Amino acid sequence: MSGAVEIGDRVLLPVLAVVLLAAALVSLCIGAAPLSPADVLSALLGGGGEVERIIVFELRLPRVALGILLGAVLGFSGAALQGLLRNPLADPGVIGVTAAAGFGAVVAIGFGLAAISVLMVPLAAIAGAAVATVLLFAVAARNDSLLVLILTGIGISSLATALTSLAFNLAPDPITLRDMILWLLGSLENRTTTDLAIAAPFVLLGWAAMATIGRGLDALSLGEETTRSLGIDVGRLRWRVVLGVSASVGAMVAVCGAVGFVGLVVPHMVRPFVGYRPGRVLVASALGGAVLITLADLLTRIPTGGERLQLGVVTALIGAPVFIWIVQRSWMASR
């Protein structure tokens, strides 16, 4: 069984990498001004015409890069939280950061701060994520219980959702309300290198905090007492995951909006290939999330005759049925 898992691991990661590269290349080709793969590759290598280089580097590459980063963050964070909380239903939304970042952005849009600078919405979203993280630390730091951590996160998420609903209710006009809702649905459209520059430092900070959590998560799957007997500080492990997820997910929500289901379903999709040790699922989930977001973003470009599909809608339409199927399969297997 272990050998089969190792073979699956060695096969899955290269396959996901190849699929991701292919999907990214297709994404760079598709747009209002279609380009051939040869045109895209030539532009990436510094050749081709000036128009092609502008289209690739200034319009499409930032969108593709953000999509890959968003998917990797959500997939990795979902796997990390499921391993930490030992709960297959955990995802980045469980600690309240996603909802809090969304509330910060909605406030910036509703109060007209977006008109001051294009940076105001992402900065407000990052501020919301930071406040949620501070509250989480302040309330849960007094108790080592994972249950307290989960309940605190749910409370923060519920409060942020209620405040977001209040902001909707107080929207000054229908156009502002529409902008709020569309932003919360998530999108990679019209994203630039500025958005990438805003998010990248926080993502790197989050990943640095979670760089060596694999062994701790593997030990934690055997119970907290076993983990402590192996010399692993459970409290430190917990806060490294919380800080890492908060920083990276908050930053991506800040520039891309709230995109759900990726962190929930991707770890379930890769586990049959890499095994059920939480540490082995992390990298595969990051790659799987990047593939899912890149493919979902391609679907948002399908003409609908009206408004374009939003990324969060597509991931929900994909993720919800997949999750239901996973739950049903797991239940049948346990009978």
C-alpha positions in Angstrom: 0.0 0.0 0.0 2.9 2.4 0.9 4.6 1.6 -2.4 1.4 2.3 -4.3 1.1 5.7 -2.5 4.7 6.6 -3.3 4.1 5.7 -7.0 0.9 7.8 -7.0 2.8 10.7 -5.4 5.6 10.6 -8.0 3.0 10.4 -10.9 0.5 12.9 -9.6 2.8 15.9 -9.0 4.3 15.8 -12.5 0.9 15.3 -14.1 -0.5 18.2 -12.2 2.5 20.4 -13.2 2.0 19.5 -16.9 -1.7 20.2 -16.8 -1.1 23.5 -15.0 1.4 24.6 -17.6 -0.9 23.6 -20.5 -3.9 25.4 -18.9 -1.8 28.5 -18.2 -0.6 28.6 -21.9 -4.2 28.3 -23.1 -5.2 31.1 -20.7 -2.5 33.3 -22.2 -3.8 32.7 -25.7 -7.5 33.4 -25.0 -8.9 37.0 -24.8 -10.4 39.8 -26.8 -7.3 39.6 -29.1 -6.6 35.8 -29.5 -3.0 34.8 -29.8 -1.5 31.5 -31.0 0.6 29.4 -28.7 3.6 30.3 -30.9 2.9 34.1 -30.5 2.6 33.7 -26.7 5.8 31.6 -26.4 7.7 34.1 -28.7 6.5 37.0 -26.5 7.5 35.3 -23.3 11.0 34.7 -24.8 11.3 38.4 -25.7 10.5 38.0 -29.4 7.4 38.8 -31.4 5.7 42.2 -31.9 5.3 44.9 -29.3 1.6 44.5 -29.2 1.9 40.8 -28.5 4.4 41.5 -25.7 2.1 44.1 -24.1 -0.9 41.8 -24.2 1.0 38.9 -22.7 3.0 40.7 -20.0 0.7 43.5 -19.0 -2.8 42.0 -19.5 -2.7 38.2 -19.3 0.4 37.1 -17.4 -0.6 38.9 -14.2 -4.1 37.3 -14.4 -2.6 33.8 -14.9 0.0 34.3 -12.2 -2.6 35.5 -9.7 -4.8 32.6 -10.5 -2.0 30.1 -9.9 -1.1 31.8 -6.7 -4.7 32.0 -5.5 -5.3 28.3 -6.2 -2.0 27.2 -4.6 -2.8 29.3 -1.5 -6.3 28.0 -1.1 -5.3 24.3 -1.8 -2.3 24.4 0.6 -4.3 26.3 3.3 -7.2 23.9 3.1 -4.9 20.9 3.5 -3.1 22.5 6.4 -6.3 23.3 8.3 -7.8 19.9 7.7 -4.6 18.4 9.1 -4.4 20.7 12.0 -8.1 20.5 13.0 -8.3 16.8 12.0 -11.6 17.7 10.3 -12.2 16.9 6.6 -14.7 19.8 6.4 -12.2 22.5 7.4 -11.2 25.1 4.9 -9.8 28.7 5.1 -13.2 30.1 5.8 -13.3 28.2 9.2 -11.0 30.7 10.9 -12.9 33.8 9.7 -10.2 35.4 7.7 -12.0 35.1 4.3 -15.2 36.8 5.6 -13.3 39.5 7.5 -11.2 40.4 4.4 -14.4 40.5 2.3 -16.0 42.8 4.8 -13.0 45.2 4.7 -13.2 45.3 0.9 -17.0 45.9 1.0 -16.5 48.8 3.4 -13.9 50.4 1.1 -16.3 50.1 -1.9 -19.4 51.2 0.0 -17.7 54.4 1.4 -16.2 55.4 -1.9 -12.6 54.7 -0.8 -12.0 52.8 -4.1 -12.3 56.1 -6.0 -9.3 57.5 -4.1 -6.9 54.8 -5.2 -7.0 51.4 -6.7 -5.0 50.2 -3.7 -7.8 51.1 -1.2 -9.9 48.0 -1.7 -7.1 45.4 -1.3 -5.5 47.3 1.6 -8.9 47.5 3.4 -9.3 43.7 2.8 -5.9 43.0 4.2 -6.7 45.2 7.2 -9.9 43.1 7.7 -7.9 39.9 7.6 -5.4 41.3 10.0 -8.1 42.3 12.5 -9.6 38.8 12.3 -6.2 37.3 13.0 -5.5 39.5 16.0 -9.0 38.7 17.4 -8.4 35.0 16.8 -5.1 35.1 18.7 -6.5 37.3 21.5 -9.5 35.1 22.2 -8.0 31.6 21.6 -4.5 32.2 23.0 -5.9 31.7 26.5 -7.0 28.2 25.7 -5.1 25.4 24.0 -8.3 23.6 22.8 -8.8 23.2 19.1 -12.5 23.4 19.7 -12.0 26.9 21.1 -10.0 27.8 18.0 -12.8 26.5 15.7 -15.6 28.2 17.6 -13.7 31.5 17.7 -13.1 31.3 13.9 -16.8 30.6 13.3 -17.8 33.5 15.6 -15.5 35.9 13.7 -16.8 34.6 10.4 -20.4 35.1 11.5 -19.8 38.6 12.8 -18.0 39.6 9.5 -20.8 38.1 7.4 -23.4 40.0 9.5 -21.5 43.3 9.1 -21.1 42.7 5.4 -24.9 42.3 5.2 -25.3 45.5 7.1 -23.0 47.2 4.6 -25.2 45.9 1.8 -28.2 47.3 3.5 -26.6 50.7 3.9 -25.3 50.9 0.3 -25.9 54.4 -1.0 -27.1 53.3 -4.4 -27.8 50.2 -6.5 -24.6 50.6 -8.5 -22.4 50.5 -5.4 -24.4 47.5 -4.1 -23.7 45.7 -7.4 -20.0 46.5 -7.2 -19.9 45.1 -3.6 -21.6 41.8 -4.6 -19.6 41.3 -7.8 -16.3 41.8 -5.8 -17.3 39.3 -3.2 -18.0 36.7 -6.0 -14.4 36.8 -6.9 -12.6 37.5 -10.2 -9.2 37.6 -11.9 -10.3 39.9 -14.6 -8.4 43.2 -15.1 -5.8 42.2 -12.4 -2.4 43.8 -12.8 1.2 43.4 -11.6 0.2 45.9 -8.8 -2.2 43.3 -7.4 0.4 40.7 -7.6 2.9 42.9 -5.8 0.4 43.6 -3.1 -0.4 40.0 -2.4 3.0 38.3 -2.9 4.8 39.5 0.2 1.9 38.4 2.5 1.7 35.0 0.7 5.5 34.5 1.1 5.2 35.4 4.8 2.4 32.9 5.2 4.2 30.1 3.4 7.4 30.9 5.4 5.4 30.4 8.6 4.1 27.0 7.3 7.3 25.8 5.6 8.0 22.9 7.9 4.6 22.0 9.3 4.3 18.6 7.5 6.0 16.5 10.2 3.9 18.2 12.9 0.7 17.6 11.1 1.6 13.9 10.5 2.3 13.5 14.2 -0.9 15.4 15.2 -3.0 12.8 13.2 -2.0 10.3 15.9 -3.2 12.6 18.7 -1.9 15.5 20.7 -0.2 13.4 23.4 1.7 11.4 20.8 2.7 14.7 19.1 4.1 16.1 22.4 5.9 12.9 23.1 7.8 13.4 19.8 9.0 16.8 21.0 6.6 18.9 18.8 5.1 22.0 20.4 1.4 21.7 19.5 0.6 25.3 20.5 3.4 26.6 18.3 2.3 24.4 15.4 -1.3 25.6 15.8 -0.3 29.3 15.6 2.1 28.8 12.7 -0.8 27.3 10.7 -3.2 30.0 11.7 -0.8 32.8 11.0 0.3 31.3 7.7 -3.3 30.7 6.5 -4.4 34.2 7.7 -1.6 36.0 5.9 -1.7 34.1 2.6 -5.5 33.7 2.3 -6.2 37.3 3.5 -3.8 38.7 0.9 -5.4 36.6 -2.0 -8.9 37.5 -0.9 -7.8 41.1 -0.9 -6.9 41.2 -4.6 -9.1 38.4 -6.0 -12.3 38.4 -3.9 -13.8 35.6 -2.0 -13.4 32.3 -3.9 -14.8 29.2 -2.1 -14.7 25.4 -2.2 -11.1 25.1 -3.5 -9.5 24.6 -0.1 -12.3 22.3 0.9 -12.4 19.9 -2.1 -8.9 19.8 -3.5 -7.3 18.0 -0.6 -10.0 15.3 -0.8 -9.3 14.9 -4.6 -5.5 14.3 -4.1 -5.5 12.1 -1.0 -6.3 8.9 -2.9 -3.1 9.4 -4.9 -0.7 10.6 -2.2 -2.0 8.9 0.9 -3.7 10.2 4.0 -0.7 11.6 5.9 -1.5 15.3 6.2 2.1 16.3 5.4 2.0 14.5 2.0 -1.2 16.3 1.0 0.1 19.8 1.2 2.2 20.2 -2.0 -0.3 18.1 -4.1 -3.2 20.3 -2.8 -1.3 23.5 -3.8 -0.7 22.2 -7.3 -4.3 20.9 -7.5 -5.7 24.2 -6.4 -3.6 26.1 -9.0 -4.9 23.8 -11.7 -8.5 24.1 -10.5 -8.5 27.9 -10.4 -6.7 28.2 -13.8 -9.3 25.9 -15.4 -12.2 27.7 -13.6 -10.9 31.1 -14.9 -11.0 29.7 -18.4 -14.7 28.9 -17.9 -15.4 32.5 -16.8 -14.5 33.6 -20.3 -17.4 31.7 -21.9 -19.8 34.2 -23.5 -23.1 34.4 -21.6 -24.8 37.2 -23.5 -24.7 39.4 -20.4 -22.4 39.7 -17.4 -19.4 37.5 -17.4 -19.4 34.5 -15.0 -17.6 35.3 -11.7 -14.8 33.0 -10.6 -16.4 32.3 -7.2 -19.6 31.2 -9.0 -17.7 28.8 -11.2 -15.7 27.2 -8.3 -18.9 26.8 -6.3 -20.6 25.1 -9.3 -17.6 22.8 -9.6 -16.8 22.3 -6.0 -20.2 21.7 -4.5 -21.1 18.6 -6.6 -17.6 17.2 -6.2 -17.8 17.7 -2.4 -21.2 16.0 -2.3 -19.8 13.0 -4.3 -16.8 12.8 -2.0 -19.0 12.7 1.1 -21.3 10.1 -0.4 -18.3 7.9 -1.4 -16.8 8.2 2.0 -20.1 7.3 3.7 -20.6 4.3 1.5 -17.0 3.1 2.1 -17.5 3.3 5.9 -20.6 1.1 5.8 
